[in-house]
Amino acid sequence: MVALYNLAVNIVRFTDDHFPGWVASEFMDAEGHRHTIIDKVPGLSLEDLDATSKYPRPGAARCEVLDRWQDSQGRELARISLVRPDGLESTEGLSEFVVISAQLSASLEEST
């Protein structure tokens, strides 16, 4: 069993009304680089979002934590993968990132 976590993201815009609706979300990695993920609304939010919704909105992308450590500045970091469980990647084709651990919250789900 793999413990899953939620990566906090900002849903910044509605991108496609093809069912069930698609949105773009953003997050910053530990180095301050902004990454964009495009996914179905239900994959990133419990809200019923559409083109008329006000943005940005808070959201979460499920991820797997691969490693944790503290850097030389005392920051708690985590290397995460968005591949499991939802097969997500950034618009740049990346699926692994180093983020500040505070950006993660525990999920009630587990993946096999």
Secondary structure as the mmCIF struct_conf table of DSSP 4:
data_model
#
loop_
_struct_conf.conf_type_id
_struct_conf.id
_struct_conf.beg_label_comp_id
_struct_conf.beg_label_asym_id
_struct_conf.beg_label_seq_id
_struct_conf.end_label_comp_id
_struct_conf.end_label_asym_id
_struct_conf.end_label_seq_id
STRN STRN1 VAL A 2 ASP A 16
BEND BEND1 HIS A 18 HIS A 18
TURN_TY1_P TURN_TY1_P1 PHE A 19 PRO A 20
STRN STRN2 TRP A 22 MET A 28
TURN_TY1_P TURN_TY1_P2 ALA A 30 GLU A 31
BEND BEND2 GLY A 32 GLY A 32
STRN STRN3 ARG A 34 LYS A 40
HELX_RH_AL_P HELX_RH_AL_P1 VAL A 41 LEU A 44
BEND BEND3 LEU A 46 GLU A 47
TURN_TY1_P TURN_TY1_P3 ALA A 51 THR A 52
BEND BEND4 SER A 53 SER A 53
BEND BEND5 TYR A 55 TYR A 55
STRN STRN4 ARG A 57 GLN A 70
TURN_TY1_P TURN_TY1_P4 SER A 72 GLN A 73
STRN STRN5 GLU A 76 SER A 81
BEND BEND6 LEU A 82 VAL A 83
TURN_TY1_P TURN_TY1_P5 ARG A 84 ASP A 86
STRN STRN6 SER A 90 SER A 90
TURN_TY1_P TURN_TY1_P6 THR A 91 GLU A 92
BEND BEND7 GLY A 93 GLY A 93
STRN STRN7 GLU A 96 ILE A 100
HELX_RH_3T_P HELX_RH_3T_P1 SER A 101 GLN A 103
STRN STRN8 LEU A 104 SER A 111
#
